[in-house]
Amino acid sequence: MHIVTGEEQHRRMLHTPIPKLVASLAAPTVATQLVSIAYNTADTYFVSQLSTSASAAVGVVFSLMSIIHALGFGIGMGCNSIISRSLGSRDQGRADTIASSGFLLAFFVGLLITAVGLSVTAPLMRLLGSTDTILPYALDYARIILAAAPFMCAAFVLNNTLRAEGEASLAMIGLCTGAVLNIGLDPLLIFTFRMGIAGAALATALSQLVSFLILLVIFLRGRSIVKLSARCISRSFRDYWSILSTGFPTICRQSFASLSTALLNNAAGVYGDAAVSAVTISNKAYMIVRSVILGIGQGFQPIAGYNYGAGDRRRTRQAFTFSVLAGSVICTVCAVLGARFAPQVVGFFRSDPEVVAIGRTALLGAAAVMPFLAYSTYVNQLYQCLGFRLPAAILASCRQGICFVPLILLLPRMLGLNGVVLSQPGADLLTFLVSVPFQIWFFRNKLRDDPRPPAAP
């Protein structure tokens, strides 16, 4: 198989027509996102067959996984942004240093999560929304997930490094293999070996380990443009600060996702386990669409980074505009289908009439604002991948934090259970409105045509 050289990839990223290039990079990342959400959904589906409380426990532990993802994916996205811009400006050494240092940093952070999490698992699960009936299931699930944290965090860096250099197909191999393995292991461990919810957690942990090993082998066998080497690991605090500060918007977004899920579970828990189960299921369904949008964005980001680093602002604008158009069409179609088949979607996971009724309302609310999702997502990603850290962090914090937290604290008091399920759609709408002036300002001030290379942010 032909191994693409750095020079060949440089020409491809700077000269291939934008629609073709976005499609070629987005297709593997969308596939990866869909397969990933498939095995997360598989956990929800198979665990839901055990009981309503077990189904709700998956939603509680999702907050914990969001913390792991926040730090791992945040470090990975910090590496992604710096590496793509470094390759665009032909600084191979900088790219190798950031990748090697980010890998070490992510693995260490994962070990820290494991140590701290296992020492306070029970109080942490209660903090994240466990009721007395949910807690035993949540503990069984969380302890195994925590053990896999170092490999999960490090895999995010490997995956994002491959995407930063434009090798989205290679990144897809490891993640999709692990995801397919997880789907196969779920029923085997949960039902055949009678492990219950612990079997779902073990299936997830094993699949994450396999994904990590496959991605690592790609680097060790020299299949990547960016190299991992102990000699490239930085001894400068500035490099680690650069990775963390560039990835900070992602850390904000994912951390607020954990906070919002915990607040949502606690607010729903007032109305019983059926309400927690319903919002968990509706969020899983919504995440399928969001995963597609994120997949397109993950294809768009290295293109924007490469071209911005090379000084081509016109192609950077084109990549953003094309991605928004494609993503908005997909969101609109999914919104129509989601609204039309909302009861069937919820009922697929749990046939409990109370769960279906609550979940239907939640999905209808999500469908109403879904057409705005792509635009607000890509405005945030544009700022982040080009290294504009503070505005990127503000935008990343809107949907799950700045806009959501006040709504989840106020609307349930005003509207009861309907206020709980409509809080997230309300936050989505507000995030879109906030994103509009950010995008207009950025195009006018940072992406105007200029023959000179852009100044570093």
NORVENDA-V813910 format. One record per residue. N is the residue number from 1. RES is the residue in three letters. SS is DSSP state (2 for helix, 1 for strand, 0 for the rest). PHI is phi in whole degrees, 0 to 359 (none if undefined). Layout:
BEGIN
((N;RES;SS;PHI) (N;RES;SS;PHI))
END
This chain:
BEGIN
((1;MET;0;none) (2;HIS;0;290) (3;ILE;0;265) (4;VAL;0;290) (5;THR;0;278) (6;GLY;2;299) (7;GLU;2;292) (8;GLU;2;297) (9;GLN;2;292) (10;HIS;2;299) (11;ARG;2;296) (12;ARG;2;298) (13;MET;2;290) (14;LEU;2;261) (15;HIS;2;230) (16;THR;0;293) (17;PRO;0;309) (18;ILE;2;304) (19;PRO;2;303) (20;LYS;2;293) (21;LEU;2;291) (22;VAL;2;300) (23;ALA;2;297) (24;SER;2;292) (25;LEU;2;274) (26;ALA;2;283) (27;ALA;2;303) (28;PRO;2;295) (29;THR;2;288) (30;VAL;2;295) (31;ALA;2;300) (32;THR;2;298) (33;GLN;2;298) (34;LEU;2;294) (35;VAL;2;294) (36;SER;2;297) (37;ILE;2;291) (38;ALA;2;295) (39;TYR;2;282) (40;ASN;2;293) (41;THR;2;293) (42;ALA;2;299) (43;ASP;2;304) (44;THR;2;299) (45;TYR;2;296) (46;PHE;2;291) (47;VAL;2;293) (48;SER;2;296) (49;GLN;0;287) (50;LEU;0;282) (51;SER;0;185) (52;THR;2;296) (53;SER;2;295) (54;ALA;2;295) (55;SER;2;299) (56;ALA;2;294) (57;ALA;2;297) (58;VAL;2;299) (59;GLY;2;293) (60;VAL;2;293) (61;VAL;2;291) (62;PHE;2;302) (63;SER;2;297) (64;LEU;2;295) (65;MET;2;296) (66;SER;2;295) (67;ILE;2;294) (68;ILE;2;300) (69;HIS;2;295) (70;ALA;2;302) (71;LEU;2;282) (72;GLY;2;295) (73;PHE;2;289) (74;GLY;2;297) (75;ILE;2;297) (76;GLY;2;298) (77;MET;2;289) (78;GLY;2;299) (79;CYS;2;297) (80;ASN;2;304) (81;SER;2;297) (82;ILE;2;292) (83;ILE;2;295) (84;SER;2;295) (85;ARG;2;290) (86;SER;2;294) (87;LEU;2;294) (88;GLY;2;298) (89;SER;0;264) (90;ARG;0;65) (91;ASP;0;255) (92;GLN;2;296) (93;GLY;2;299) (94;ARG;2;297) (95;ALA;2;298) (96;ASP;2;296) (97;THR;2;296) (98;ILE;2;294) (99;ALA;2;296) (100;SER;2;293) (101;SER;2;290) (102;GLY;2;296) (103;PHE;2;298) (104;LEU;2;297) (105;LEU;2;299) (106;ALA;2;295) (107;PHE;2;296) (108;PHE;2;295) (109;VAL;2;297) (110;GLY;2;298) (111;LEU;2;298) (112;LEU;2;295) (113;ILE;2;299) (114;THR;2;300) (115;ALA;2;298) (116;VAL;2;291) (117;GLY;2;298) (118;LEU;2;291) (119;SER;2;278) (120;VAL;0;225) (121;THR;2;299) (122;ALA;2;297) (123;PRO;2;297) (124;LEU;2;295) (125;MET;2;295) (126;ARG;2;292) (127;LEU;2;298) (128;LEU;0;275) (129;GLY;0;118) (130;SER;0;289) (131;THR;0;270) (132;ASP;2;298) (133;THR;2;281) (134;ILE;2;278) (135;LEU;2;306) (136;PRO;2;301) (137;TYR;2;292) (138;ALA;2;297) (139;LEU;2;296) (140;ASP;2;300) (141;TYR;2;285) (142;ALA;2;292) (143;ARG;2;298) (144;ILE;2;286) (145;ILE;2;299) (146;LEU;2;299) (147;ALA;2;295) (148;ALA;0;269) (149;ALA;2;304) (150;PRO;2;300) (151;PHE;2;287) (152;MET;2;297) (153;CYS;2;295) (154;ALA;2;294) (155;ALA;2;296) (156;PHE;2;299) (157;VAL;2;293) (158;LEU;2;299) (159;ASN;2;297) (160;ASN;2;290) (161;THR;2;295) (162;LEU;2;296) (163;ARG;2;292) (164;ALA;2;297) (165;GLU;0;271) (166;GLY;0;89) (167;GLU;0;258) (168;ALA;2;295) (169;SER;2;294) (170;LEU;2;295) (171;ALA;2;299) (172;MET;2;293) (173;ILE;2;302) (174;GLY;2;294) (175;LEU;2;293) (176;CYS;2;290) (177;THR;2;298) (178;GLY;2;297) (179;ALA;2;294) (180;VAL;2;297) (181;LEU;2;299) (182;ASN;2;298) (183;ILE;2;299) (184;GLY;2;288) (185;LEU;2;284) (186;ASP;2;308) (187;PRO;2;294) (188;LEU;2;296) (189;LEU;2;281) (190;ILE;2;290) (191;PHE;2;255) (192;THR;2;295) (193;PHE;0;268) (194;ARG;0;54) (195;MET;0;270) (196;GLY;0;64) (197;ILE;2;293) (198;ALA;2;296) (199;GLY;2;295) (200;ALA;2;296) (201;ALA;2;294) (202;LEU;2;295) (203;ALA;2;299) (204;THR;2;295) (205;ALA;2;297) (206;LEU;2;295) (207;SER;2;293) (208;GLN;2;293) (209;LEU;2;295) (210;VAL;2;297) (211;SER;2;302) (212;PHE;2;301) (213;LEU;2;295) (214;ILE;2;295) (215;LEU;2;297) (216;LEU;2;296) (217;VAL;2;298) (218;ILE;2;303) (219;PHE;2;286) (220;LEU;2;295) (221;ARG;0;270) (222;GLY;0;75) (223;ARG;0;278) (224;SER;0;259) (225;ILE;0;286) (226;VAL;0;278) (227;LYS;0;252) (228;LEU;0;259) (229;SER;0;204) (230;ALA;2;299) (231;ARG;2;292) (232;CYS;2;270) (233;ILE;0;294) (234;SER;0;283) (235;ARG;0;255) (236;SER;0;261) (237;PHE;2;301) (238;ARG;2;301) (239;ASP;2;293) (240;TYR;2;291) (241;TRP;2;296) (242;SER;2;297) (243;ILE;2;297) (244;LEU;2;292) (245;SER;2;290) (246;THR;2;290) (247;GLY;2;276) (248;PHE;2;302) (249;PRO;2;304) (250;THR;2;293) (251;ILE;2;299) (252;CYS;2;299) (253;ARG;2;299) (254;GLN;2;288) (255;SER;2;294) (256;PHE;2;294) (257;ALA;2;297) (258;SER;2;294) (259;LEU;2;298) (260;SER;2;294) (261;THR;2;295) (262;ALA;2;296) (263;LEU;2;296) (264;LEU;2;295) (265;ASN;2;296) (266;ASN;2;294) (267;ALA;2;293) (268;ALA;2;288) (269;GLY;2;299) (270;VAL;0;300) (271;TYR;0;259) (272;GLY;0;104) (273;ASP;2;296) (274;ALA;2;297) (275;ALA;2;292) (276;VAL;2;297) (277;SER;2;298) (278;ALA;2;295) (279;VAL;2;290) (280;THR;2;297) (281;ILE;2;293) (282;SER;2;295) (283;ASN;2;293) (284;LYS;2;297) (285;ALA;2;296) (286;TYR;2;296) (287;MET;2;294) (288;ILE;2;299) (289;VAL;2;293) (290;ARG;2;299) (291;SER;2;294) (292;VAL;2;298) (293;ILE;2;296) (294;LEU;2;296) (295;GLY;2;298) (296;ILE;2;298) (297;GLY;2;297) (298;GLN;2;289) (299;GLY;2;281) (300;PHE;2;289) (301;GLN;2;299) (302;PRO;2;296) (303;ILE;2;295) (304;ALA;2;298) (305;GLY;2;295) (306;TYR;2;303) (307;ASN;2;288) (308;TYR;2;294) (309;GLY;2;297) (310;ALA;0;274) (311;GLY;0;90) (312;ASP;0;262) (313;ARG;2;282) (314;ARG;2;297) (315;ARG;2;292) (316;THR;2;297) (317;ARG;2;298) (318;GLN;2;298) (319;ALA;2;298) (320;PHE;2;296) (321;THR;2;297) (322;PHE;2;296) (323;SER;2;295) (324;VAL;2;297) (325;LEU;2;298) (326;ALA;2;297) (327;GLY;2;294) (328;SER;2;291) (329;VAL;2;297) (330;ILE;2;298) (331;CYS;2;298) (332;THR;2;295) (333;VAL;2;298) (334;CYS;2;294) (335;ALA;2;296) (336;VAL;2;297) (337;LEU;2;293) (338;GLY;2;296) (339;ALA;2;292) (340;ARG;2;291) (341;PHE;0;244) (342;ALA;2;304) (343;PRO;2;297) (344;GLN;2;293) (345;VAL;2;296) (346;VAL;2;293) (347;GLY;2;296) (348;PHE;2;299) (349;PHE;2;274) (350;ARG;0;211) (351;SER;0;277) (352;ASP;0;304) (353;PRO;2;303) (354;GLU;2;292) (355;VAL;2;298) (356;VAL;2;298) (357;ALA;2;296) (358;ILE;2;291) (359;GLY;2;296) (360;ARG;2;298) (361;THR;2;299) (362;ALA;2;296) (363;LEU;2;291) (364;LEU;2;296) (365;GLY;2;296) (366;ALA;2;296) (367;ALA;2;296) (368;ALA;2;296) (369;VAL;2;251) (370;MET;2;301) (371;PRO;2;300) (372;PHE;2;270) (373;LEU;2;296) (374;ALA;2;298) (375;TYR;2;301) (376;SER;2;295) (377;THR;2;295) (378;TYR;2;282) (379;VAL;2;297) (380;ASN;2;299) (381;GLN;2;293) (382;LEU;2;299) (383;TYR;2;300) (384;GLN;2;290) (385;CYS;2;291) (386;LEU;0;264) (387;GLY;0;90) (388;PHE;0;269) (389;ARG;2;287) (390;LEU;2;295) (391;PRO;2;297) (392;ALA;2;296) (393;ALA;2;294) (394;ILE;2;298) (395;LEU;2;296) (396;ALA;2;295) (397;SER;2;273) (398;CYS;2;292) (399;ARG;2;299) (400;GLN;2;259) (401;GLY;2;233) (402;ILE;2;304) (403;CYS;0;271) (404;PHE;2;284) (405;VAL;2;303) (406;PRO;2;299) (407;LEU;2;292) (408;ILE;2;289) (409;LEU;2;276) (410;LEU;2;259) (411;LEU;2;298) (412;PRO;2;300) (413;ARG;2;292) (414;MET;2;269) (415;LEU;2;241) (416;GLY;0;69) (417;LEU;2;297) (418;ASN;2;298) (419;GLY;2;295) (420;VAL;2;296) (421;VAL;2;283) (422;LEU;2;263) (423;SER;2;296) (424;GLN;2;292) (425;PRO;2;302) (426;GLY;2;297) (427;ALA;2;294) (428;ASP;2;299) (429;LEU;2;295) (430;LEU;2;296) (431;THR;2;297) (432;PHE;2;300) (433;LEU;2;296) (434;VAL;2;292) (435;SER;2;291) (436;VAL;2;302) (437;PRO;2;296) (438;PHE;2;297) (439;GLN;2;293) (440;ILE;2;298) (441;TRP;2;297) (442;PHE;2;294) (443;PHE;2;296) (444;ARG;2;287) (445;ASN;2;252) (446;LYS;0;241) (447;LEU;0;239) (448;ARG;0;287) (449;ASP;0;299) (450;ASP;0;207) (451;PRO;0;293) (452;ARG;0;273) (453;PRO;0;300) (454;PRO;0;293) (455;ALA;0;290) (456;ALA;0;295) (457;PRO;0;291))
END
